[in-house]
Amino acid sequence: MDILKIISRLMDYPTPTLFDHRDQILDMIEADTLLPEIEKRQLLSFATRRLTGELLDWQADYDGLFERGRSLSLLIYEHLHGESRDRGQAMVNLLAQYRAAGLDISVKELPDYLPLFLEFLSTQGAENAKGWLQDIAPVLAVLCVRLQKRDSDYEALFSALLRVSSADIDLEQVREQIKDEQRDDTQKALDKVWEEEAVTFGADAQNSGCGTAVTRPTANQRRDQNVPIQFFDDPIQSQSGQAMRS
């Protein structure tokens, strides 16, 4: 699904490569046939605004949204499992799914990083991708509403994903549920987190982090279809794949 690859790239940490392929990105959004016109226009507006602006401004905005606090974390299982042991097992299961599909993930990459997950889905065929998106639709909905509350145009990416998923999600109900939650990206909230975080030394300190924001599949992926994932060097062909879903 081409649109998932596009959203994955736009959601990941901004790099100069995006600007190098600006026209192709915009053309691929225009050519999409999956999104309703409203969501397509919103996604096109996001891409146009970001890709005609300054890279450093975009990177600063990304850091301010997704790297400060946990409420907008792009790690899927952080929203579903927090720091419980269930999260670790879910990560193991997801990594097994990637490997079963022939996808090669670096040991430093967390498999539940949303742009990486979308990259995976883009290789698995429309129906499989829709099913996976429906599984995480509650997380997508919460992130969408939180971004709306912050007047962030990143909301367009999550609205598009919800549309692609066809999930039965009531955003008004989500808004009601989180209307009183406090933001966790203020200096006071961040200071409190630092006070409460346990200090870890040795090997565990290196293995327990969240990794870098720029985490994505490596270039030799999609070996199950013998077509390596590249950026936009070659036309992206939509192919159906089979993936076991947990």
C-alpha positions in Angstrom: 0.0 0.0 0.0 1.8 3.1 -1.3 0.0 5.5 1.1 1.2 3.7 4.2 4.8 4.0 2.9 4.2 7.8 2.4 2.7 8.2 5.8 5.6 6.2 7.4 8.1 8.5 5.8 6.3 11.7 6.8 5.8 10.5 10.4 9.5 9.5 10.8 12.2 11.9 11.9 12.5 14.5 9.1 15.6 14.2 7.0 16.9 16.0 3.8 15.9 12.9 1.8 12.3 13.9 2.1 13.0 17.2 0.5 14.9 15.5 -2.3 11.8 13.5 -3.2 9.2 16.2 -2.5 7.5 16.2 -5.9 7.3 12.4 -6.0 5.7 12.4 -2.5 3.1 15.0 -3.5 2.4 13.2 -6.7 1.9 9.8 -4.9 -0.5 11.4 -2.5 -2.5 12.9 -5.4 -2.6 9.6 -7.1 -3.9 7.7 -4.0 -7.3 6.0 -4.4 -7.8 4.7 -0.9 -8.3 7.9 1.1 -11.5 10.0 0.9 -11.0 13.4 -0.7 -11.1 15.3 2.7 -8.3 13.1 4.2 -6.3 13.2 1.0 -6.4 17.0 1.0 -5.4 17.2 4.6 -2.5 14.9 4.0 -1.5 16.8 0.9 -1.6 20.0 2.9 0.6 18.6 5.6 3.2 17.3 3.1 3.2 20.5 1.1 3.6 22.7 4.2 6.3 20.6 5.7 8.2 20.1 2.5 8.3 23.7 1.5 9.3 24.9 5.0 12.7 24.7 6.8 14.0 21.3 7.8 15.4 22.5 11.1 11.9 23.9 12.0 10.3 20.6 11.2 12.9 18.7 13.2 12.3 21.0 16.2 8.6 20.5 15.9 9.0 16.7 15.8 11.2 16.7 18.9 8.8 18.9 20.8 5.9 16.6 20.0 7.2 13.1 20.1 10.4 13.3 22.2 9.0 15.2 25.2 6.8 13.2 27.4 5.1 9.9 26.6 1.6 10.9 25.7 2.6 11.3 22.0 5.1 8.5 21.9 5.4 6.7 18.6 6.1 3.4 20.3 2.8 1.6 20.0 3.1 -0.8 22.9 4.0 2.0 25.3 0.4 3.1 25.0 -1.0 -0.4 25.3 1.2 -1.9 28.0 3.2 0.9 29.6 6.3 -0.5 31.2 4.7 -3.9 32.1 6.2 -7.2 31.2 3.4 -7.6 28.7 5.1 -5.0 26.5 8.2 -7.1 26.3 6.4 -10.2 25.2 4.3 -8.2 22.7 7.6 -6.8 21.2 9.0 -10.3 20.9 5.8 -11.5 19.1 5.9 -8.5 16.7 9.5 -9.1 15.9 8.7 -12.7 15.1 6.1 -11.5 12.7 8.6 -9.3 11.0 11.1 -12.1 10.7 8.4 -14.5 9.4 7.8 -12.0 6.6 11.5 -11.8 5.8 12.1 -8.4 7.3 15.5 -7.6 8.8 15.3 -5.3 11.8 18.5 -4.0 13.5 19.0 -5.0 17.2 18.9 -1.3 18.1 15.5 -0.8 16.6 12.3 -1.2 18.5 9.7 -3.1 16.5 6.7 -1.1 17.8 8.0 2.2 16.5 5.0 3.3 14.4 6.8 4.5 11.2 8.7 1.1 11.2 5.4 -0.7 11.7 3.8 1.2 8.8 6.7 0.3 6.6 6.1 -3.3 7.4 2.4 -3.0 6.7 3.0 -1.4 3.3 4.5 -4.7 2.1 1.8 -7.0 3.4 -1.2 -6.4 1.1 -4.2 -4.2 1.6 -6.4 -6.6 3.6 -3.6 -7.7 6.0 -2.5 -4.0 6.4 -6.1 -3.0 7.2 -6.4 -5.8 9.8 -3.2 -4.7 11.6 -4.3 -1.1 11.6 -7.6 -2.1 13.1 -5.7 -3.8 15.9 -4.0 -0.6 16.9 -6.8 1.8 16.0 -7.4 2.8 19.7 -3.8 4.0 19.9 -4.1 5.9 16.6 -7.3 7.5 17.8 -5.8 8.7 21.1 -2.8 10.1 19.3 -5.0 11.8 16.7 -7.1 13.5 19.4 -4.1 14.6 21.5 -2.5 16.2 18.4 -5.8 17.9 17.6 -5.8 19.4 21.2 -2.3 20.8 20.5 -3.4 22.2 17.1 -0.7 20.1 15.4 -1.0 19.4 11.7 0.4 15.9 12.4 -3.2 15.0 13.2 -3.7 14.6 9.4 -1.4 11.5 9.4 -3.4 9.8 12.0 -6.7 10.7 10.6 -5.6 9.2 7.3 -4.5 6.0 9.0 -7.9 5.7 10.8 -9.6 6.1 7.4 -7.4 3.4 5.8 -8.2 1.0 8.7 -12.0 1.4 8.4 -12.0 0.9 12.2 -15.2 1.7 14.1 -13.8 4.4 16.3 -15.8 7.3 17.9 -13.3 10.2 18.1 -15.9 12.2 20.1 -15.9 9.5 22.7 -12.1 9.5 22.8 -12.1 13.3 23.3 -14.5 13.0 26.2 -12.3 10.3 27.8 -9.1 12.4 27.7 -10.5 15.9 28.0 -9.1 16.3 31.6 -5.7 14.7 31.1 -2.7 16.9 31.9 0.0 17.5 29.3 3.2 15.7 30.1 5.6 17.8 28.0 5.7 20.8 30.3 9.0 21.5 32.2 7.3 20.7 35.5 6.0 17.4 34.2 9.4 16.5 32.7 11.2 17.3 35.9 8.8 15.1 37.8 9.6 12.2 35.5 13.3 12.6 36.0 12.8 12.5 39.7 10.8 9.3 39.5 13.0 7.5 37.0 15.2 4.7 38.4 18.9 5.0 37.6 20.3 2.0 35.8 23.9 1.1 35.4 25.9 -1.3 33.3 24.6 -3.3 30.3 21.0 -2.8 31.3 21.4 0.9 30.9 22.3 0.4 27.2 19.5 -2.1 26.5 16.6 -0.4 28.2 16.4 2.8 26.2 14.0 3.7 23.6 16.5 4.0 20.8 16.7 6.9 18.4 13.8 8.5 16.6 15.2 7.5 13.2 14.4 3.8 13.3 13.3 2.1 10.1 13.7 -1.1 8.2 17.0 -1.8 6.6 17.5 -1.7 2.8 17.4 -5.4 2.3 13.9 -6.0 3.5 10.9 -7.6 1.8 13.0 -10.6 0.9 9.8 -12.7 1.0 8.8 -11.0 -2.2 12.4 -10.5 -3.5 11.9 -6.8 -3.8 14.1 -4.7 -1.5 12.4 -1.7 0.2 13.9 1.5 -1.1 12.8 5.0 -0.6 11.5 6.4 -3.9 14.4 5.4 -6.3 12.1 3.0 -8.1 8.3 3.1 -8.5 6.6 1.4 -5.6 4.5 -1.5 -6.8 1.5 -2.5 -4.7 1.7 -6.2 -4.1 -0.3 -8.5 -1.9 1.5 -10.3 0.8 0.5 -12.7 3.5 1.3 -12.0 7.2 0.1 -14.0 10.2 -1.6 -11.6 12.6 -1.7 -12.1 16.3 
